[in-house]
Amino acid sequence: MASSYPVRSSPKVLSTESFLGGHILRCESWSDAECARDSVAGLKRERPILAPSGDHRLRFRMRGRGAGAFSGHPNDFAGYFHLCAEFLIKLLIYIQICLKLSWSGLTSALLLAKEKGNNVTVVAKHMPGDYDIQYTSPWAGANYLPMSTQENSRWERRTWPELKRLAAEVPEAGIHFQSEEAREAVQDETTLTYSSSGPRHAQRQRPRSNNAKNGLGDALFDENPWYTTFLDYRKMKPGDLPPGMAYGHEFGSVCINTAIYLPWLVGQCRKHGVDLKRASLNHISEASSLGHSGKADIIVNCTGLMASKLGGVMDSKVMPARGQIVVVRNVSPQMIATSSTEDSPDELIYAMTRAAGGGTILGGTYQKGNWDPNPDPNIAARIMQRAVDLYPDIAGGKGVKGLDIIRHGVGLRPYREGGVRLEKERIDGTWVVHNYGHAGWGYQGSYGTAERVVELVESCTMATNQDPLYLQVLRFAQDVATGRHWLSRLIPPTLLLLDAALCVLVIAKVAYTEIDWTAYMEQVQLFLDGERDYTKIEGGTGPLVYPAAHVYIYTGLYYLTNHGKDILLAQQLFAGLYLVNLAVAPPYVFPLLILSKRLHSIFMLRCFNDCFAVFFLWFSILLFQHRQWFAGGLVYSFGLGVKMTLLLVLPVVGILVFFAKGVIGTIALGGLMASLQVQLAAPFLRHPGAYFGRAFEFSRQFLFKWTVNWRFVGEEAFLSRAFSTSLLVLHISVLLTFIFTRWLPPTGKSLGDVLHATFSRDGHGRNWQALFQRFTPRYILTTVLTANIIGLLFARSLHYQFYSYLAWSTPYLLWRGGLHPVLQYVLWALQEWAWNVFPSTPASSAVVVSVMAITVAAVWFGTSDDATSSAAAKSSTDNAGAPTRSIRKP
C-alpha cells in the first residue's frame, strides 16, 4: 500500500554544514535537493527552503529541536547495531587487542584478563565516547532478541545468564529488564507484514523465504523456541493474540544503554589490569609489537567490519549491513521488533527504551553491502511514521509531531556470510584467534563467543607451552575444578553417581538404627484402624506430633514395606529420596554436598520424616526460581503439612509472592495454601483442637538431653522462659534486619512503597511489575536459605535430624558470603564434626551455633552490594519499558 508521504529514491547528500541554527545539506544535483526537501517536509516541521539555482543545497531548521535534527557528518551518526569489537587482543605471556573498542572485543579482553598469567593490551582506533560510521556500538539499542537457530544458539544461551545477572545486580552497567512478545501469523507458509499507510498499517501475507533478506532470524518465531528458559516465558493463549496471529511467545529480556555499559566495561577491564592504547593497523601482524609487556604471543582479532580490509585477514565474506535509526526522548510503550515492512524488504520496525535516560531507539534498516554513512531523510520519515502508526501513545497521539528527536543515526553492522568466525590460525608465525562477523547479535552473543576465545587462546598456549608435564596436568585439573573446561559440566552427574554408589555401601555395610520408624508405623496402624483423634494416636516414642501429610506419606510406606517390617526396602526408598534431594539442590561447592556422614545417616539409617519435608522445601524453591509461584506455594504448603519446621521460611515466601503477584495474587495463593492444609486435615477435623494442638504445637517443651545446639548454656538456662523469649526476640530482630537491609533493597522498593501498593487502588503498577524480574534464581535461593538458617540459629532446640535442613544450604551460603574457599571448607568440616558428636557436648553445641552465626553474618556482609545498588535498581525499574512485541515480517 502506498505511503501517505513522498517516497523517492534516496537523495545523494555530499556534505553538511551548520547555518543560522539549522543545517545545510549539499546534494549532488538539484533533483536530489528537491527530493531531500520533500522528504524533510514529510516530517511536518517547518518547510525547508531551497537555496538559489545552481547551488544544490537544502537548508532547513527543525522547529523546537535546535541542532538535533539532521546532521550529515559521519561522526554525528551511529545506530542500532551491534558492531563487534573492532580491535585485536594479545594474550598469555602477553595478549593484544586492537581497533575500535566495542562490546565483543571488550568482553573477550575482560575474560582473558581474568585468567591468571595473561597480560592483555587493547589497541583500538576508537574508544567509548568516539563517534564514527564504522564504530556503532555506543549507539546500539540494544536489546536481547533471540536470532540464532537451535543448533547455533550456544553463544546466545551462554550470554543470557550474564546479562540477566548484570540487569538484576549491577544497575550501574546500564542494563534493565523488559518483556518481549514474539508473534507470528502463519497461513499457508505466509507471515504477517505491515506497510505504511497514514495512521494505520495494512496486513498482507508474504512468503517466509523473504525473511532471509533481513536481519531477524527464524528462531525468534519458532513454535517451540530454544529460549523458553528466559524469565517469564510463556506461550501466549489464543485470546491474547490479535486477529490473524497463529501463535505467539512472551518472555522477559533486557535492554542495554550502551553509552553507559561500554564505559563500565572499560572500567572492569582496567580493574583487571588491561592496558588500552589508540592505534590504527594496516596488517594484523602489527598488533604483536604493541603490547605493554612486550611482544605478543597471541593476537585475538575482533576487528568486526574492518576484517574485510585488514592486511593478513582480508575476509571477502565480511560486508556492512547498514542500519538507520532515530533516537527520541519519548518513551516507547512497548519494545517491538518486526522482520520487515511493506515499504521495503530491508526496512524493519523496532523500538526500545534504554535504561537510565538513554532515550528510545526507533528503527530501522538492514541493508547489506551499503556503506552510505549519511541518514536518508525518506527512511527517517518512514521510521518515525511507522512507529507512531503502530503505537500512537509513543508520541502522545500527536503523530510524528509529538516525537522529541535527539539524533538521527547510521551505523554499519559487521555482517559475514556463513556466520561469525571463531577459529585460530597462524599468521607470520604468530597465533591469531578470530572473533568477528557477529552482524546484529554481537551484544547478545558476546559472553558466549568470548568464552570460546578463551578456550582457543588456551589451546594456542598449550601448543607452545614448555611447562613440565606435571604443571600442565595441574593446570588442567584446576581448569576442570573451577569450571573453565568443558569437562566441568560432568562433575555434578559424576559426583551424583559416586554418591549413589556410596549409598549402596552405607546400606550394605552400616547397621540400621531404630529411632522413630517403628513409632511411625504404630501411629499409622492406629490411623488405619479408624482413630481420628490426634491425642489418642501414639507410638513407642510418644504421641503423633506431625501434620496430616506426614501420616499419608508414611501410610504409603507402611503398605510398600509390608506393614513396616521390610526395613531394607525402606532404606532403599530413602536412599532414592536422598539422591532426588541431592539432584534438586544447587550444585554449588558440589563435593561438600555428598561428603556428609550425618546426612547419609538421617536418610538411610534413620528414615526420618524430615527427609520428605526438606525435599518439598527444595522442590518449592526450584519452582519459585522458574516463576511457578502457585505451584511452588502449593508444594511448600504440602511440605509444611509434613513438618512445621518449614514455617521458618514462610516470611520470605510471602515477600516473594507479594512482589511477583501483588496483593490480590498473594491473598489468592495464601487462600489456596490454607485450603490445602484444611483438605489434608479433613479426616481429623472432628477433633480440631486435638489436631492443631498436636500437629502445630508451638508451646512444646523440649528435653535438654536431646539438644544439639544449646547444651553449652546449661540445663537451667535452657529450660527457662527468659531464654526462650530472648531467642524469639533475636529471631524476629535479625529477620527484620535482613528484610529491610538485604531483601527489600534489591527490589528498589521501600517499606513506604510496599504499604502504598498494598492499600492503594492501583496496587502494583507497570513499573512495580517490572521490578520482580530482578528476583533472579540466586536472589530467591539466597533469601529462602538465609531465612531458614536464621530460624535454625535461634531455634529453641535442634535434634540431629534437623541437619537435613542445614547440610545442603551451608556450602551455598558460605560461598554466597564471599568467604575464602579454604575457610568455607574449614567451617563445613567443623559443622560436620559437631553434628556427628553423640551425645552432644558443650563444645560441639557451641560449634554448631558458632558456624550458623558466622554463616548468617557472612551472608549479610556478602550481599551488601545488592543492598547498596537499591537506588540504581529503583531507577532502572522505573525506566523499564512495557512489553516488547516482535512481529514476524518476511
N, C-alpha and C positions, 0 to 999 in steps of 0.2 A: 504494500500500500504506500502511496506517495506520502512524503513528509509534508507538513504544513509550512515549512520554512525552506528557503532556497538551498538546494544541494547541487553544487557544481564540482567540477574537478578541482583538486586542491591547488590553491594559488602558490606560485613559486615565490617564496619570500627570501630575498638575498641577505638582508640585514635589518637591524632595528636601531633606533636611537631615541633618546628622550627628547620631548619637545613641549614646553609650556605645561608641564604637569601631566602630559599624556605621553603617547609613543608614536613613532613613525615607523611603518613597515616599508622597506624598499623592495619593490617587486620587479620581476624580470620583464614584464610587459604591462601595457595598460589594461589588457583584459584580466590579467592576474590581479591588478589593483581593484578593478571593478568587482571581481569575484570575492576578494577579501572584504571589500566594503559591504557587499550584500550579506556575506556571512556574519560579519560583526553586527550588521543591522538586525539580523535574525535573533540576536541576543536580547533585543528590545531595550537597549540602552540608548543613550544619546546618539543620534545619527552621525556616522563618520563623515568627514569632509575630504573629498578628493583634492589632491594637490593640482596645480596648473598643468595644462597639457604639456607633454614631453618629460615631465618629472614623474616617473612611475612610483609615486609614494602614496601611502594611505595614512592619514593622521587621524587618530581617534583618541577619545578620552572617556573612560568609563565613569559615569556619574556615581558619586558616592563611594568609589572604590580606590581613589588615589592612584598610586602606582602599582596596584595589584592586579591589573588586567593582563593583556598580552604583552609579553616581552620576549622577543625572539632570540635573545642571546643564549647560546647553549649553556652557559654557566648558570642561567636562571632556571633551568629545567632539569627535572629528574622525576621519574614517575614511579608508578606502582609496578616495580619489577624486582625480582629477587636476583640482581646481578651478582653472581657468586664471586666473592672474594678475589679481587684482582691482585693477587700477589703470589709470591713463592715462599717456601719455607726451607730452612736449613736445620738439620737435626743431629742428634746424638752428640756424640762428642760435640758436634755443632750442627744446628739446623737453621736454614734461612728461608724467609718468606718475602716475596717482592710484589710490587704493583698493587694498586688500589685496595685500600683496606675495607673489607666488607665482611658479611656475615659468615659464609662458609670458611673462608680463609682464616678469619679471626678465631672461629671455633676450633679449627684444626690447630692453630698456634697454641690456643689455650690448653687443649687436651694434651698436646705434645709437651708443653712446658710443665704439666703436672707429673709427667713421667720423670722419675729420678735419673740424673745423668744427662739430661738433654739441655743444651743451651740453644735457645731459639731467638733468631733475629728476623724481624719483619721488615722487608724493604718494599715500600709502597710508593707509587706515584701519587696517589690521592689518599687522604686521611679523613676521618669523620669531621665534618664541618666544611669540606670542599664540595663544590658542585660542578659536575661535568656530565656531558651526554653519555659517556661510557662508564660513569660511576653513579648508578642509580639507586643503590641500596639504601642510602639515607632517606629516600622519599618513597620507599615501598609502603604498601598498605599498613601492615602486611598481615594477612590472616592465614590461618591454618586450614586449608581446604584440601581434603584427600584427592590426589590426582593420579596416583600410580595404580597399576594393576595389582592383583593379589600376589603375583609372582615377584614383582619389583617393589613391593611396598615396604621392604625391610628398613630402608633408610628413614622413611616417614614414621614407621612404627617405633623405631628407637628414639627418634627425636621428640615425639609427642610427650612421653613422661617428663622429660626435662623442661619443655615449655610449660607444661601444666604445673610443675613444681615452682618454676620461676613466677608464674602468674599468681600462684597461691601464697608463696612465701617470700618473694623478693620483689615487692611492688616498685622499688627504685629502678628495676630493669625496664620498666615501661611496657609491661605486658599485662593485659587484663582479659577476663573471660567474656565470651559472648556465645550465644547459641546460634546454631545453624540449622536450616532446613533444606534438604535436597529433595526436589520434587520433579517428577517426570510424567509426561503424558505419553502413553505408548498405545499405538493403534496401527496394526499392520506395519510394524517396524518403523514407525514415524515418531517424531518428537515435537513438542510444543515450541513454537517460535513467536517472537514479537517483532513488530515493526513500528516505527514512529508514525503517529497519525494524529497530530494535535494533542488533545488532552487524554487520549486513550491509546490502548495497544490492541491491535487485531491479533487473533490467534490463527495460526496456519500450521500446516504439517509439512515437515521436510524429512528426507531420509536421514537415518542415523549416520550413514557413512560420511556425511558432511562434517561430522564432528571432528574428523581428523584435521580439518583446516584451521581449527582454533586451538587455544591453549588449555582447555579444561579436559581432563581425562575421563574416559568412560567409567572409571572406578567410582566416581562420585555418584553415579546413578545406578549402580548395581543393585539388584533387588536384595541380594544377600551380601552386603559390603563387608570388607575386612575391618572397617573402622568401628565395629559395634562395641569395642572396648572403650570408646570415648565416654566422657562424662554424660550422663543423662540420655544416652542413646535410646531411641525408641522408634519403632516403625509406626508411622502415622496411620491412624484409622481412616477409613473412607470418609467419614463425616468431617474430618479435619481438612480434606483436600478440596480445592476449588473445582468447578466443573471442568471436565476434560483431562484431569490428572488421574493417572492409573495407580500410582503409589508414591510414597514419599518417606523420607527419613528425617528425624530431628536429632541433633546431638550437640553437646557442648564443644566449644572450640575457643581459640584465643585470637586476639588481635594485638599487633605489636606496633608500638610507636618507635620506629627505627631511629628517629632523631634522638631518642633517649637511650635506646638499647645499645646502639653501636658505641657511644662513648662509655657506657657502663662496661661493655665487653672489653674495650681497650683498657679500662681500669683493672679488670680482672686479669688481663694478660700481663700488665705491668706488675701487678701484685705477685705474680708467679715468675717474675724475672725476665719477661720477654722484652727485648730491645727493639725499638722502632726507628726506621730510617726512611727518608724520602730519596727515591731514585727512579730512573727510567731505564729499562733494559732493552737492548736490541737482540740479544741472544740469551737463551736460557742458561748457558754456562757462565755468564757474567755474575750470576747470583752467588756462585760459590766463593767469590772473593770479597763479599760484602759483609761477612759475619763479624759480629762484635767480639768474638772469641777466637777468631782465626778462620782458616779455610773450611768451608762447609763440607761435611762428609756426605750429606744427603740434601737434596732440594725437593721441596714439595711445591708443585706447580698448581696454583689456584688462580690462574690468570683470567679465568672467565672468557669473555668475548675476545680478549687480546690474544688468546691462544691461536687464533687464526692468522696472526701477524708476527708472533714472536719467533725469532730465529731458533732453530733446533726443534721446534714444535710444528708450526705452520699447519695447523689442523684445518683442512679444507671442509670438514663437516660442520665447523662452527660458523654460525651466522647470527645476526641480530634478529630478535623478534620484537619489533618496535611497539611501544605502548604509549598511549597518551592519556593523561588524566586531568581532572580539575580538582583542586583542593579547596574546600569551602569550610566556613566556620559553623555551618548548620550541623545539627546532629541527626544522623540517619535513624529513623525509627526501627529499621531492621538491617541486618547485614545480608547482602544479596549478592549472588553471583549467577550469571547465565552463561551458556556456552556459545551463543551467537545472537545476532539480531537480523531482522529482515533488511535493515539498512545496508548491511554488508556482512559477508560470512566471516570477516576478520575483525568485526566490531562486537564487543561484549557489553554486558551491563554488570557492573559490580559497584558496591558501595559499602564502606565500613568506616566506623568512627574509631579513631585511635585513642589510646589511653592518655590521660594526663593532659588534656587540652591540645592534642596533636592534630585536631581538625578531622574532617571527613573526606575520604578519598572517593571521588566519583570517576568511574572509568567505563569503557576504555577500548583499547585495540590490541590485537595480537598479529602484527604484520611482519611475517617472516621475510628476511632479506632487505628490509627497509632501513637505511641508515640515516634518514632525514632527522636532524636534531630539532627542527622547528615545529611548534604546535600548529596544527591545521585548524583555522577558525571554524570551518564547516564541521569537522569532527567534534570540536569543543562544544559547538552549539547542539549537536545531536546528543552528546554525552549528557549535557545538562537537561535537555528536553526529555530524554528517556527517563532520567532519574526522577524528575518531578511528575512525569506521567505515571510512572509505576508507583511512586509514593508521594502524593501531593503534600503530605504532612512535613516532609523534609524541608519544604520552603514555606511552611505555614499556609498552604493553599494559595500562595501568590504566584505560582508558576516560576519560571526562570528568574523573574524579577526579585523573587524572595531569596535567591541564593546569594550568600555573602562570600564572595570569592577571595581566597588568599593567594592562589597561584595557579597558573596553567603549567603543566609539566610534560616532558617527554623523556623517556629512558629506553634503553636497549637491553632486553633480556638476553643472556648468553645461551642461545638455543644450539643444540648439537644433534644432528641426525644420528639416530642409533642410541641416543640417551647419554647420560653422564659418563665421563671417562674416569674410571677409578682403577688404576693399574700402575705398575712400575716398569721402568726401563733404564738402561744405561745410556747416557749421552756424554760423549767426550770423556769417558772413564768415570763419570760420577752418577750415582744412583739418583733418579728423578722419579718421584711419586706424583702422578697426575690426579687432580681432583677439580674438574671443571665441566661445564656443559649442563648446568642444572636447569636452564631455561627459567620457568616461572616458579620452581619449587625449591630454590636454594635455601630459604629460611626454614621451611618445614622438614627438610631433609638434612640440615646442617650437622646436627649431632651424630646422626647415623653415619653419614659419609665421613665425618671427622674421625669417628672411631675406627672406620675402615682404614683411614690414612695412618692412624697409629699402628694398626696391625701390619700394614705394608711397610712402614718405616722399620718396625721391629724385625720384619723378615729380611730387610736390607742389611740391618746391623748384624743379624745372625750370620748372614752370608760372608761377612768380612770380620766377624768377631774373633779376636785372638785370645780371649779369656780361656783359662783351663776348663776342662770338661765339667769338673765338679761345680764351678761357678755358673756355667750355663745351665746345669741341672737345677741348681739352687734358684736361679732366676726364673726358670720355667715353673718350678713348684710355687714360687711366690706369686707369679702371674696367675696361676690357676687358683690359688688360695684367695687372692684378692679380687677375683672377678675380671681380670684383664685378658683372659684367654677363653676361647670358645669352649674348652673342656670344663670351665667353671660351672656351666649350666648343668653338668652331670652330677655335681656334688650333692644336691638335695636328694634326687632319686637314689643315688648310690648309698648315702647315709640311711635313707629310709629302708632300703633292702637290708643293710647291715643291722639295723635296729630290729627288723623283723626276725632275722636270724638270732639276734640276742634274746628276743622274747621267747623263741622256741627253747633256747638253752636255759633261760630262767625257769620256765615251766617244768622242764625236764629235770633240772638239777637242784632247784631250791624248793624246800618243803613249803607247802601251803600253810598259812597261819589263819586259824579261825578267830575272827573277832565279831563281825556283825552279820555274816552271811546266814548263819542258822537262825538268828533272830529275825532277819528279814523274811525268811521262808516261813517261820512260825506265824508272823504277823499276816503274811499273805494267806496262809491257810485259814486263819480266823476270818479274813475278808471274804474268802471263797465260801466259807461256811455260813455267810449271811450277816455277820456282825458289821454294823454301820456306825456304832458309837465309838469315836476315837479314844475315849477314856478307857474302853474295855479291850482295845486291840493292843496286846503286849507280846513281847518275845523274851528270850532268855536274858537279854541285856537291858530290858526296860521297855517302856511304852513306845508306841509309834509317835514320832515327833516330826515327821516329814509330810509335806503336802501330797495331794492325791496322785499327781503324776508319778511320784516315786512308787506308789502302790501298784499302778498299772504296769510300769516297766518291769518291776520285779515279779509281777504276776506272769508276764510273758516269760521271764527267765525261769520261773517255777515250773512251767509246762515244758520248756525246752530242756531242762536239766533233770527231768524225772523227779519232780517234786523237790528239787534242790539237792538231790543225792549225787548227781554226776558233777562233782567238783571240777574234774579235769576239763569237761566241756565248758563249764562256766569260766574257768581261767582262759581257755582259748577264745571265748567270746570277748572277754575283757581285753585280751591281747589285741584282737581286731579293733576294739573301741579305742585302745591306746594309739594304734597306728593311724586310725582315722583322725584322732585329735592332732597327732603329730603332722599329718598331711595338711590339715586345715590351718594350723598355727603358722605364723610367718616364719620364713627360713632364715631370719637374721641370726648371725653367730650360730649357725646350724649345729656344729659339734656339741655345743653346750646343751642343746635340746635333747640329745639322746644319751647323755652320759650320767643321768641321774639315777642312782641306786634306789632312792626313796620313791621316786615316781614309778619305776617299774614295780616296786613292791605294792604301792597303793592300788595299781590296776590289776596286776596278775596274781598277787599273793594275798590280797585283802578283799577285792571286789566291792569297794565302797560305792555308795550312790553318788558321791562327789564326781566320780568319773563321768557320769551322764550329765550332771549339772554343768561341768566345765566344758563338755562337748557342745552343749546348746549355747553356752556363752560365746565360744569361738565361732560357732556357726552363725550366730546373730551378728557378730562383728563383721564377718565376711559379707553378709547380706547388706549391712549398712554401708560398707565400703563400695558396694555395687549399686547403691542408691535404691535398694529394695526395702524401703522404710517400713511398710506394713508387714511384709513377710518377716523382716528382721525383728520387728516388735512382737509378732506372734511367737516366733521361735524363742525369743528371750523370755516371753511370758511362760511358755511351756517349761523352759529350764527353771524358772522361778517356782514352778509347780513341782519340781523335783526337790529343790532345797532352797531355802530363803536366803542363803549366802549371796545369791545374785542381786539382792536388794542393794548391795554396796555400789553398784554401777548405775542404779536407777536414775540418779540426778543427771548423769551425763547422757543417758538415753533420752531423757526429757529435753535436754538442751539441743541435742542433735535433731530430734524430730521437730521441735519448735521452729528452729531456723529453716529446716527443709520443707516443712509442710504448713507452717503457720499455725495460728490459734485454732482454727477450725479443724485442721488436719490432726493437730496434737490431741484435741478433745476426742476426735473420732477414733484415733488409734488407741488412746487411753481407754476408751469405752470397749473396744474390741479385746484389748488385753485383759481388762477386768471381766468381760463376759467369758473369756476363755477360762479364767480361774473359777468362775461360778460353774461353768459346764463341767470342768474337771471335778469339782467338789460336790456336784449334784447328788450322788448316791449317799453322801454323808450329811446333807443339809437337814435331815430330820433332827439332827442334834448340832445345830450351827455353832453353839458356844463351845462344845467339845472339840469340833473340828478346828475352828480358827484359834482356839486357845492352845491346842497342841501343835498344829501344823505351822503356825506363825506365832510362837511363844517368845515374846521379847523380854519377859521377866525371868527367864530360865536361869537357875543358879548353877554355875559351872564348878566342877570339882578341881581343886588345886593340884591333885596328883596327876591329872592328865594334861595340864597346860604345857605348851611348848614354848610360849613366848614370855610369860611374866613370872616365871619361877624365881628370878633373881630379886623380886621385890619382897618376897616372903609371903607366907600364907595369910597372916593377919591383914596386911595391906591389900592383898589380892581379893579377899572376901569383903572388904569394907565398901560401903556405899560411896564414900568420898572418892575412892579410886575409880569406881565405875563411872561416876559423874564427871570426873576430870577427863577420863578417856573420851566420853561423849562430847564434852565441850571442845577438846582438842581436835577431835574428828571433824566436827562442824566448822571450826575455825580454819583449819588447813584446807578443807574442801572449798569453803568460800574464798579463801585466798587464791586458790588455783582458778576458780571460776572467774573472778574479777581481774586477775593479773595475767592469766595464761590462756584461758579457754574462750573468753569473750573478745579480748583484743584482736586476735587474728581475723575475726569476722568484721572488724571495723565498726561494731555497734556497741554503744554504751548501755548502761542499765536504763538510762532515760529513754533511749531508742527502743529498747525491749518493752518497757512499760507503755510507751506511746503506741507501738504496734499492737500491743495486747488489747488496749482499751479503745483505740480509735476505730472509726467506721471503716477506714480504708484497709486496716490491717497491714498485711505485707504487700507493699507496692512493688513495682517493677524492679527498682534498684535493690530492694530487700531480697527479692527472689534471686537476683544475680549473685548476691554475696555467698549463698550457701554452696556455690560451686567451689569456694575456697576450702570446703571441707574435703580435703584430699584423703585418700586411704590412710596415709601416715598420720594426719591430724586425728582422724577417727580412732585409729588404733591407739595412739598415744593417750588421748583423753580417756578412753574407756579403761585401759590398763592402769593408768595413773589413779583414776578414781578407785579401782579395785585394790591397788596396793595401799592407798591411803586408808581404806576401810580395814584392811588386814593389819596395818600398823597399829591402829588404835582399837582393834578388836579386844573384847574382854578376855577371851581365851581362844587360842588356836590349838586344834588337835592335829595329829600327824597327817590325816587325810587332807587337811586344808592346803598342804603343799602343792596339791594338784592345781590350785588357783594361782599359785605363785611361780612354780618352776619354769613354765614356758614364757612367762611375761618378763621375768627379771633380766635375761640376756638382752632382750629388745630394749627395755627401759634403760639399762646401763649404757647400751650403745647410743640411745637417743639422748642420754645425758651428756654425751661427748667425752666420757672418761677414756683414758688410755687403754688400749686392748689388754695390756698386762694387768692393769688394775681391775678391769672387768672380769678377767679370769680368776684373779685372787678373791674378789668379792663373791663370785659364784662358788668357788671352792669352799670358802668359809660358810656360805649359806648351806651348801650341800652337807658339809660336815655337821653343822649344828642340827639340821633336821634328821640326821641319822643317829644322833646320840639318844639312846633309850636306856632308862628313862631320862628325861631332860634334866639338866643340871643348871645351877645359876649361871655358869659360864656359857653353856650352849644357848640358853634362852636370851642372854644378853647379846650374843652374836646374832641371833635371829632378829631381834628388834633393831640392832645397830645396822645390819645390812639393809633392812627395809627403809630405815630412816635415811641412810646415805643415798639409797636409790631415789627416794622421793626428792631429796634435796638436789641430787644431780639432774633430775628431770626439770625441776624448777629453774635451775640456772641454765641448763642446756637448751631450754625452749625460750629463753629470754628474747632471742631475735624475732620470734613470732609475735611477741608482745610489743616490741619497740617499733614494729612496722605497722601498727594498727592504724595510725593516721593515714599513712600512704595506702593501706588496704582500703580504708573507707573512701578515699579519693578515687581509687581505682574502681571500686564497686559503684560509686555514684556516677562514674563516667561510662560504665559498661552499657553497651548498646542492647537493644531488644533483639529478638530472634533474627538470625540471618537466614535467608532463603536462597538456595541455589537451584535455579530453574533450568532444566535441560534445553539447550538451544543448539542444534547442529550447525 
